[in-house]
Amino acid sequence: MRIKSGRSEGLLGLYGRIVDGSTPDDTIKNSLTFERIDPTVNFVWIDDPAPGIPLNSFAAVWEGYVEIPRAGRYLFFLEADDGARLYID
């Protein structure tokens, strides 16, 4: 399975810093300040996820397309200590 975002191999990662008094949803709607193409979305965060985005106060969204090479069953899973959501449409 490959992930594609437009012509690039990977998903567009959008990152933002959660500031005091805001929620992750606020950050996602208003304050995503850093973007890059992530070839895979499989992180074990030990350092800041992006420049200016602190390890313990961030939100991230990945957008793009998943190319499924053939019909079958596929497993997607999330593991997070502070919450995560997965939307596939």
C-alpha positions in Angstrom: 0.0 0.0 0.0 1.4 3.4 -0.9 0.2 6.8 0.2 0.0 9.7 -2.2 -0.7 13.4 -2.0 -1.1 14.8 -5.4 2.2 14.0 -7.2 4.2 13.2 -4.1 4.6 9.9 -2.3 3.3 10.6 1.1 0.6 12.5 2.9 0.5 16.2 3.5 1.2 16.7 7.2 -0.2 19.9 8.8 1.1 20.7 12.3 0.1 23.3 14.8 1.0 24.3 18.4 -1.7 24.1 21.0 -1.6 27.3 23.0 -2.9 27.7 26.6 -6.7 28.0 26.6 -7.2 26.4 23.2 -8.2 22.9 22.3 -6.7 20.6 19.6 -9.9 21.2 17.5 -9.2 25.0 17.8 -5.6 24.4 16.6 -6.8 22.3 13.7 -9.3 24.9 12.6 -7.2 28.0 13.1 -3.5 27.4 13.8 -1.8 24.8 11.6 1.4 26.7 10.9 3.8 24.1 9.5 3.4 21.7 6.6 5.4 19.0 4.9 4.9 15.7 3.0 5.3 12.8 5.3 6.3 9.6 3.3 4.8 7.5 6.1 2.6 8.2 9.1 4.2 6.0 11.7 5.8 8.2 14.4 7.2 7.6 17.9 7.5 11.2 19.0 10.7 11.8 21.1 11.5 15.3 19.8 9.4 18.2 18.6 7.3 17.0 15.6 8.2 20.1 13.5 10.1 23.4 13.9 8.3 25.6 16.4 5.9 22.9 17.3 6.5 21.5 20.8 6.3 17.8 21.6 3.8 18.1 24.4 1.3 20.6 22.9 0.6 20.0 19.2 -2.1 18.9 16.8 -1.5 17.3 13.4 -3.6 16.5 10.4 -2.6 14.3 7.4 -4.4 14.7 4.1 -4.1 12.8 0.9 -5.0 9.6 -0.8 -4.2 6.0 0.0 -3.6 3.9 -3.1 -5.0 0.4 -2.6 -3.3 -2.0 -5.0 -6.0 -4.7 -4.9 -9.3 -5.5 -3.2 -9.0 -7.0 0.3 -9.0 -6.2 4.0 -6.7 -3.5 5.3 -6.0 -2.6 8.9 -5.5 1.0 10.0 -4.8 1.7 13.7 -4.0 4.6 16.0 -2.1 4.7 19.3 -1.9 7.9 21.2 -1.5 9.0 24.8 -3.6 12.2 24.5 -6.2 11.2 21.8 -6.5 10.6 18.1 -9.1 10.4 15.4 -9.1 8.6 12.1 -11.4 9.7 9.3 -11.4 7.8 6.0 -13.7 9.1 3.2 
